[in-house]
Amino acid sequence: MKIRKRRHLLAACAAGAALAGATALPPPAVAEPGDDTDVQVTVDIDEIHEPGVLAMSIAGNAVALSENGSTLLVRQFVGTLPTVTVTDTRNPDEVPEGAAWAVLGSATDFVGAAGQAPISAGHLGWKPRLLDGGDTGLVTEGDEVVTVLDEETQPGNNVGLVDQELLVSTFDSGAVAGDAYSVNADLYLRTPADVAAGEYASTLTLSLFE
């Protein structure tokens, strides 16, 4: 029993000596009250690229024709088509190769509010007028479309706005992309002198195609 106690005491002394010879760790740092430091936070945000679009807008949705320029045989009623603007916000590389765009228009028959016999759309003509065609010269207005009563003016082509007729166009969409173009048209309704009096209404539809 005495031998076991000695061995235990020696082991305890050796452990104590090892602890006594170890290097002491420094105390943790303590910030002084009021000390501060800055951290700069940066971010690089890429610009969002949304594909451009080809679109059409019209400055108004109605036009009232008024009598002007009538003769003994033909009554004429005139007005101006509200300005039509074609805007293309696309980059040239977003435009399909060989693409072209055009605005076409056609009208319905004029229907009498009091049951008068309708006036066919062939009696309505227009003369497109380019207001802003850009700098390329590649945007042009359509030809004048005369009425069924103007056979002497354009024989065989006096059809009026019965079918889709050209208002404005370009044959190279890519070359004119990234800009806006505007056009209007002189409108004229020509009827026989004995047309029934009263209010009439027609719908002129404009369509943008590419």
Secondary structure by P-SEA (a helix, b strand, c coil): caaaaaaaaaaaaaaaaaaaabbbbbcccccccccbbbbbbbbbbcccccbbbbbccccccbbbbbbccccccbbbbbbbccbbbbbbcccccccccccccbbbbbbccccccccccccccccbbbbbbbccccccccbbbbcccccccccccccccccccccbbbcccccccccccccccccccbbbbbbcccccbbbbbbbbbbbbcc
